[in-house]
Amino acid sequence: MAKYKDITLSDGTEVRVHIPPTQQIMAMVERAYPKPQVPVITETNVTGREISMPFPNNPDYLVALAEWEAVTNDEINRRSALFIFKDLKVPDDWDVETIGEIIRLDEPDWQPTPGELGRKRDYIQWELLNNSQDALLVQRTLAEMSGIDLSEVQANEASFRREVEGETPQ
């Protein structure tokens, strides 16, 4: 199994794609952002005995869990990108502030990611993979390199029943 593969993006840029250490990245992110704990409720039954049980449907917990998932997924993707493109050199003339001005129209508090690796993260996110065609090419390349048969995945997806609007036949 290949450790890397060279690909050409839609604008002609050639990049080397490496398989990231996904499990280690996930572990690092989960250490940095601990998962919210399911709240436990304690009730007294008719005999006076206290019973404690998890309450995973607690609205506050569900909000915290959704926020945690969004943050950790973003961090996993951002950290993975640095491993995937570890050989990438950001062009000296690339200025993150060109992108920053546009982003700040909707997110006035946005700031570039600090440091050289932060600059590289921003370049990957806002310049290198700024279209879905190139992002999909990278995903397919990673799947191919990891031995995932995409045609089998598509066949399995096609076998799932879809939610369909309308009346159910009787």
Phi and psi in degrees as a GROMACS rama.xvg file:
@    title "Ramachandran Plot"
@    xaxis  label "Phi"
@    yaxis  label "Psi"
@TYPE xy
-69.3235  145.403  ALA-2
-89.2221  -23.3258  LYS-3
-153.735  164.611  TYR-4
-148.598  137.609  LYS-5
-88.0388  132.696  ASP-6
-132.1  162.211  ILE-7
-115.381  123.446  THR-8
-79.2686  171.099  LEU-9
-60.6874  -26.1036  SER-10
-91.2358  6.6136  ASP-11
93.3463  -6.23013  GLY-12
-67.5008  129.807  THR-13
-97.5163  130.875  GLU-14
-133.678  154.186  VAL-15
-101.518  126.255  ARG-16
-104.841  124.278  VAL-17
-108.434  151.549  HIS-18
-77.2243  124.013  ILE-19
-80.3468  155.627  PRO-20
-80.1806  76.2671  PRO-21
-56.4834  -45.7075  THR-22
-61.8347  -42.4538  GLN-23
-67.4048  -38.6323  GLN-24
-63.9119  -44.5508  ILE-25
-61.068  -41.5532  MET-26
-64.5  -42.2254  ALA-27
-60.9038  -45.0091  MET-28
-65.9242  -41.7053  VAL-29
-69.4788  -27.3805  GLU-30
-70.2479  -38.4606  ARG-31
-74.2323  -31.1297  ALA-32
-129.593  84.5428  TYR-33
-60.1638  141.462  PRO-34
-68.1862  138.062  LYS-35
-59.8088  143.199  PRO-36
-85.2355  139.486  GLN-37
-64.8415  128.17  VAL-38
-67.2179  150.606  PRO-39
-114.494  132.889  VAL-40
-109.419  145.421  ILE-41
-120.264  128.919  THR-42
-129.38  156.473  GLU-43
-102.672  126.75  THR-44
-83.6623  -177.797  ASN-45
-65.2419  -22.4063  VAL-46
-88.0133  -1.2759  THR-47
90.9377  0.962721  GLY-48
-83.5912  136.231  ARG-49
-83.6983  135.541  GLU-50
-122.759  126.996  ILE-51
-106.96  137.503  SER-52
-148.39  149.543  MET-53
-67.1113  149.462  PRO-54
-127.477  75.0089  PHE-55
-70.4534  -10.8931  PRO-56
-93.8584  9.83835  ASN-57
-59.0877  123.777  ASN-58
-57.0401  -40.1038  PRO-59
-65.2085  -39.512  ASP-60
-65.3432  -41.8791  TYR-61
-63.658  -37.8966  LEU-62
-65.7257  -47.206  VAL-63
-61.9975  -39.2738  ALA-64
-65.8289  -43.2724  LEU-65
-63.0262  -42.044  ALA-66
-63.609  -43.1378  GLU-67
-60.918  -44.6764  TRP-68
-62.4622  -41.4664  GLU-69
-63.934  -46.2407  ALA-70
-65.2537  -47.0585  VAL-71
-68.7029  -38.4721  THR-72
-61.882  -42.2216  ASN-73
-62.8057  -45.5445  ASP-74
-65.4736  -40.3259  GLU-75
-62.0383  -44.8646  ILE-76
-63.4053  -43.2444  ASN-77
-67.6307  -41.9341  ARG-78
-70.4838  -38.814  ARG-79
-60.8485  -39.9971  SER-80
-57.4236  -37.698  ALA-81
-66.0048  -35.2466  LEU-82
-75.2684  -40.8617  PHE-83
-59.9624  -41.0469  ILE-84
-111.132  42.6632  PHE-85
-64.5899  -22.1314  LYS-86
-88.5837  -7.79389  ASP-87
-67.2846  135.416  LEU-88
-109.864  126.158  LYS-89
-74.8723  129.599  VAL-90
-57.7712  137.794  PRO-91
-58.3927  -31.0545  ASP-92
-88.0439  3.35874  ASP-93
-78.9717  125.862  TRP-94
-115.236  113.091  ASP-95
-61.9896  -25.005  VAL-96
-67.4032  -23.5077  GLU-97
-61.6543  -42.9523  THR-98
-74.1061  -39.9714  ILE-99
-56.6289  -40.2326  GLY-100
-59.4794  -39.6681  GLU-101
-71.0498  -44.894  ILE-102
-61.5782  -40.4024  ILE-103
-66.3372  -13.5399  ARG-104
-59.9777  -37.9681  LEU-105
-104.638  -26.2598  ASP-106
-127.745  82.3389  GLU-107
-58.1109  -24.8569  PRO-108
-89.9407  0.502896  ASP-109
-60.7839  137.684  TRP-110
-131.986  148.626  GLN-111
-61.1747  151.598  PRO-112
-68.4894  128.253  THR-113
-69.2281  153.915  PRO-114
85.5867  170.94  GLY-115
-65.7526  -41.7982  GLU-116
-67.5794  -32.613  LEU-117
-63.608  -41.7782  GLY-118
-61.1397  -39.8713  ARG-119
-66.1137  -42.442  LYS-120
-57.2425  -48.0083  ARG-121
-62.7982  -40.5949  ASP-122
-61.5407  -45.3836  TYR-123
-61.5879  -47.7786  ILE-124
-68.1273  -45.95  GLN-125
-98.259  -15.5836  TRP-126
-122.174  -56.6949  GLU-127
-65.9262  -48.5827  LEU-128
-110.052  47.2938  LEU-129
-84.846  6.55922  ASN-130
-137.509  154.357  ASN-131
-67.8563  -28.6612  SER-132
-62.1365  -46.6462  GLN-133
-71.0011  -38.8216  ASP-134
-61.8596  -41.0912  ALA-135
-66.8784  -39.3328  LEU-136
-59.4903  -43.241  LEU-137
-64.6454  -44.2458  VAL-138
-60.7475  -44.2888  GLN-139
-65.0045  -39.1546  ARG-140
-63.5701  -44.4486  THR-141
-62.7802  -41.9065  LEU-142
-63.1347  -44.5257  ALA-143
-60.7413  -44.801  GLU-144
-68.4261  -27.4122  MET-145
-87.8295  -0.570184  SER-146
89.1889  11.0983  GLY-147
-80.3806  126.938  ILE-148
-86.4349  104.563  ASP-149
-64.5257  -30.8443  LEU-150
-68.2016  -33.8874  SER-151
-69.7011  -39.0778  GLU-152
-60.8698  -45.8146  VAL-153
-63.7518  -38.4702  GLN-154
-65.0948  -41.1211  ALA-155
-65.446  -42.4428  ASN-156
-61.3379  -40.6971  GLU-157
-66.2497  -24.3626  ALA-158
-79.2083  -13.6223  SER-159
-75.8581  142.622  PHE-160
-71.7315  139.428  ARG-161
-95.1225  151.277  ARG-162
-74.1971  126.886  GLU-163
-123.498  133.706  VAL-164
-78.8024  155.199  GLU-165
116.713  -177.917  GLY-166
-78.7533  148.356  GLU-167
-84.665  130.721  THR-168
-64.6317  144.649  PRO-169
